[in-house]
Amino acid sequence: MAHGARVQEAATAAPAEKKMPKILHHIELTAAQNGGAMAEHSFTHYEHKPEVHVFGANEGHKLAAHIEKHLGIKMPGRAEGTIASPSDGEAGKE
């Protein structure tokens, strides 16, 4: 009888919910304790926790590449055609 009860439970269980897409809402830039900057990504849906990327005091070029990559904003002083590498700013990611 226990087996039949489990089958009935499985049939009435709620289907697994699909995760919401991870869509960037905004990036907040703040000064970091290392003399550089932190870029905190916030997303449109609460199930995606904020992500923090830390850039050192001498990593302004990486911060600029990060902003270009995620916000599509051209940063002055960056060479045309320079693309942010996947590792730019990822060392401080939590």
C-alpha distance (Angstrom), angle and dihedral (degrees) to the residues before:
residue distance angle dihedral
M1 . . .
A2 3.80 . .
H3 3.78 90.2 .
G4 3.81 92.5 56.1
A5 3.79 91.1 49.6
R6 3.81 90.4 54.7
V7 3.77 92.0 51.3
Q8 3.81 89.7 52.1
E9 3.85 90.9 48.3
A10 3.79 90.5 51.0
A11 3.78 91.4 49.7
T12 3.81 93.0 51.9
A13 3.83 97.1 40.8
A14 3.79 115.5 115.0
P15 3.81 114.0 -103.3
A16 3.80 116.1 -105.6
E17 3.78 110.3 -88.8
K18 3.76 118.5 -119.2
K19 3.81 116.5 -123.1
M20 3.77 116.0 -110.3
P21 3.81 114.9 -113.7
K22 3.80 115.1 -91.4
I23 3.82 102.0 -115.5
L24 3.79 120.6 172.7
H25 3.81 112.3 -121.7
H26 3.80 99.6 178.7
I27 3.81 145.4 -31.8
E28 3.79 120.6 -128.6
L29 3.82 116.8 -156.0
T30 3.81 118.9 -155.4
A31 3.79 136.4 165.9
A32 3.81 113.9 -91.8
Q33 3.79 126.0 -141.1
N34 3.82 89.4 -118.4
G35 3.82 90.4 65.7
G36 3.79 92.4 -101.6
A37 3.78 131.2 86.0
M38 3.79 140.8 -86.4
A39 3.79 123.2 -141.2
E40 3.81 112.3 -158.5
H41 3.81 114.7 -164.3
S42 3.82 116.2 -151.8
F43 3.78 120.7 -167.8
T44 3.80 133.2 -148.4
H45 3.81 95.9 -115.4
Y46 3.81 124.3 59.0
E47 3.81 94.4 -134.3
H48 3.81 89.8 70.7
K49 3.79 107.8 74.9
P50 3.82 119.0 -144.1
E51 3.81 116.5 -90.1
V52 3.81 121.6 -141.6
H53 3.81 122.3 -152.4
V54 3.82 117.4 -170.6
F55 3.80 123.9 -153.9
G56 3.81 124.0 -167.4
A57 3.80 126.1 -123.9
N58 3.82 90.8 -96.3
E59 3.81 96.4 43.1
G60 3.78 100.9 85.7
H61 3.81 89.7 125.9
K62 3.82 90.2 56.7
L63 3.80 91.3 48.3
A64 3.81 89.9 50.4
A65 3.82 90.7 49.6
H66 3.81 89.7 48.7
I67 3.81 92.1 52.7
E68 3.80 91.2 47.8
K69 3.80 91.8 48.6
H70 3.81 97.7 49.0
L71 3.80 103.3 29.3
G72 3.79 102.0 27.0
I73 3.82 91.6 -128.8
K74 3.80 114.6 144.9
M75 3.78 110.7 -129.5
P76 3.83 118.6 -144.5
G77 3.77 115.8 -116.4
R78 3.80 96.6 29.3
A79 3.78 117.2 121.8
E80 3.80 115.1 -107.0
G81 3.80 110.6 -102.7
T82 3.81 94.7 21.8
I83 3.78 109.0 136.8
A84 3.79 126.4 -162.9
S85 3.78 111.9 -108.6
P86 3.81 118.0 -130.1
S87 3.82 89.8 -110.7
D88 3.84 95.8 55.0
G89 3.78 105.4 122.3
E90 3.78 94.4 -11.8
A91 3.83 95.2 115.1
G92 3.80 91.6 80.0
K93 3.79 95.5 42.9
E94 3.78 112.5 129.6
